[in-house]
Amino acid sequence: MKLPFPLAAHALLAALEERGYRFVTPTPATHARVIARRDQARDLRDALGWSLPFSATTIDPEIVDLLRGADLLEARGDMLVSNVRVSSLGNHLLLHSAYPTTARDAVFFGPDSYRFAGFLEAELPKLSRREHLVDFGAGSGVGAIVAAKHADGVSLLDINPNALRLARANALHAEISFRISGAERWRFLNAGALQAVEGAIDCIIANPPYIADPAHRAYRDGGGMHGGELSMAWAREAAARLQRGGAFLLYTGSAIIGGEDKLKAALFEALEGFDVAYREIDPDVFGEELERQDYADVDRIAVVGLVAIKR
């Protein structure tokens, strides 16, 4: 009997862990440079990390069967290709979209995901335990999985059904394999606004898209303000929804123009009534975007982290 997708995905991830599989996902630019060196996979990391086509005899037949059982294989001529990548995050393995992530419903995971996880791991222990944490724009579920041990219940909210499909599988695998204590209630909501979440919320974490993307891909496009518009919209929603003592943790990008961080000023204004801490996490990311006309006046794109507590 065919297993439901989250269970089939868990079986695949568990089998990969048994084999010691590890893969750190680089930037798309690095990925392109590496796969230019060869045209087909030699091992599991090539097939499931670098998204290279492979022969059914190249990798472990059990893994091929598990991929097929989870409907994660596609034929490419005489070769096979996985339609997901499998990447490491600490002790976790997670599913996300195969390279290249050009589809409108692609599910991103990469260096930004590692930075977001590190931001949460640094900031959440400073807060008291939360009853209901919402991962706003959950994507592959990285934030929720990292944050789950700090909350009694976790809701994952995303407009992309494919993201929620993979996030559900990733969360199930993390809970079974690592016994994440405290996350007794997982909810997955296909929505783009906090009004879809029922009940009180006392913590919101968010890693919104922050690039002005001409292709308008859901995982990447932050809208106007050089990609900062969505961050502002989510901050306003969080400010309206949280009660006294509620926490909003935002990881995003800010276009620095003439040495000035205009997003910072706008966020502080939107979060009036909050105690706000704000810092640059990485001063220069996605430098290739500056070659586009949309960024003609931008010095650099900085990654920033904000923690806001409602007074």
ZIVENNOR-V442500 format. One record per backbone hydrogen bond with DSSP energy under -0.5 kcal/mol. CO is the residue of the C=O (numbers start at 1). NH is the residue of the N-H. E is the energy in kcal/mol with one decimal. If there is no record, write none. Layout:
co: [CO:CO]
nh: [NH:NH]
e: [E:E]
//
This chain:
co: [4:4:5:6:7:8:9:10:11:12:13:14:15:16:17:23:23:27:28:29:30:31:32:34:35:43:44:45:45:46:48:53:54:55:55:60:61:62:63:64:65:66:67:68:72:74:76:79:80:81:83:85:87:89:92:94:96:100:103:104:106:107:108:110:110:111:112:113:114:115:116:117:118:119:120:123:124:130:131:132:132:133:134:134:135:135:135:136:138:141:142:143:144:147:148:150:152:152:153:154:155:155:156:157:157:158:159:160:161:162:163:164:165:166:167:168:169:170:171:172:173:174:175:179:180:182:184:185:187:188:189:189:193:194:196:201:202:203:204:205:206:211:211:211:212:213:217:217:220:220:222:223:224:224:224:225:228:229:230:231:232:233:234:235:236:237:238:243:246:247:248:248:249:250:252:254:254:255:255:256:256:256:257:260:260:261:262:263:264:265:266:267:269:271:273:274:275:277:279:282:286:287:288:289:292:293:295:300:300:301:302:303:303:304:305:306:307:308:309:310]
nh: [7:8:9:10:11:12:13:14:15:16:17:18:19:21:20:25:88:31:32:33:34:35:36:37:38:47:48:49:50:52:86:41:80:58:59:64:65:66:67:68:69:70:72:71:83:81:79:76:54:74:98:96:94:92:89:87:85:102:106:218:108:97:140:113:114:115:116:117:118:119:120:121:122:123:124:126:127:152:153:202:203:155:136:205:137:138:157:207:141:145:146:147:148:150:151:130:184:185:133:187:135:157:189:137:138:191:161:164:165:166:167:168:169:170:171:172:173:174:175:176:177:178:179:181:183:184:186:154:156:190:158:191:196:197:198:243:247:134:249:136:251:213:222:223:214:216:220:221:211:222:230:227:227:228:229:228:232:233:234:235:236:237:238:239:240:241:242:246:310:204:250:308:206:306:304:256:302:257:262:258:299:300:260:257:262:265:266:267:268:269:270:271:272:274:311:276:309:307:305:303:289:290:291:292:295:296:298:256:302:285:254:281:282:252:279:250:277:248:275:245]
e: [-0.6:-2.4:-3.0:-2.1:-2.2:-1.8:-2.7:-2.8:-2.0:-2.1:-2.3:-2.1:-1.1:-2.5:-1.8:-0.6:-3.4:-2.7:-2.5:-1.7:-2.3:-2.4:-1.0:-1.7:-1.0:-2.0:-3.4:-1.8:-2.1:-2.4:-2.6:-3.5:-3.1:-2.0:-0.7:-1.9:-2.4:-2.3:-2.6:-2.4:-2.6:-1.4:-2.8:-1.6:-2.3:-2.5:-1.9:-3.0:-2.9:-2.4:-1.1:-1.8:-2.6:-2.3:-2.4:-2.4:-3.1:-1.7:-1.6:-1.2:-0.6:-2.0:-0.6:-1.1:-1.5:-2.2:-2.7:-2.5:-2.2:-2.4:-2.4:-2.6:-1.6:-2.0:-2.7:-1.4:-1.8:-1.9:-0.9:-1.8:-1.1:-2.5:-0.9:-2.8:-0.6:-0.6:-2.5:-0.7:-2.3:-2.4:-2.2:-2.5:-1.7:-2.5:-1.7:-2.5:-1.2:-0.8:-2.6:-2.2:-3.0:-0.5:-3.2:-2.1:-2.2:-0.8:-0.7:-1.9:-2.1:-2.0:-2.9:-2.6:-1.5:-2.8:-2.8:-2.3:-2.3:-2.3:-2.5:-2.6:-2.7:-2.3:-1.2:-0.6:-0.7:-1.7:-0.5:-2.9:-3.3:-0.5:-2.2:-1.5:-1.7:-2.0:-0.5:-0.6:-1.6:-2.6:-2.9:-2.6:-2.8:-1.3:-2.8:-0.5:-0.6:-1.7:-1.7:-2.8:-1.8:-0.6:-2.3:-1.1:-0.6:-0.5:-2.4:-1.1:-1.9:-2.2:-2.6:-2.1:-2.3:-2.1:-2.6:-2.5:-1.9:-1.8:-2.5:-2.7:-2.6:-2.6:-0.6:-2.6:-2.2:-2.8:-3.2:-0.6:-2.8:-0.6:-0.6:-0.5:-3.0:-1.1:-1.8:-2.2:-1.0:-1.2:-2.0:-2.8:-2.4:-1.7:-2.3:-2.0:-1.1:-1.7:-2.6:-0.6:-2.3:-2.6:-2.8:-3.1:-1.8:-1.4:-1.4:-2.0:-1.5:-1.9:-1.8:-2.9:-0.6:-2.6:-3.1:-3.1:-1.5:-2.2:-2.2:-2.5:-2.6:-2.6:-2.9:-2.8]
//
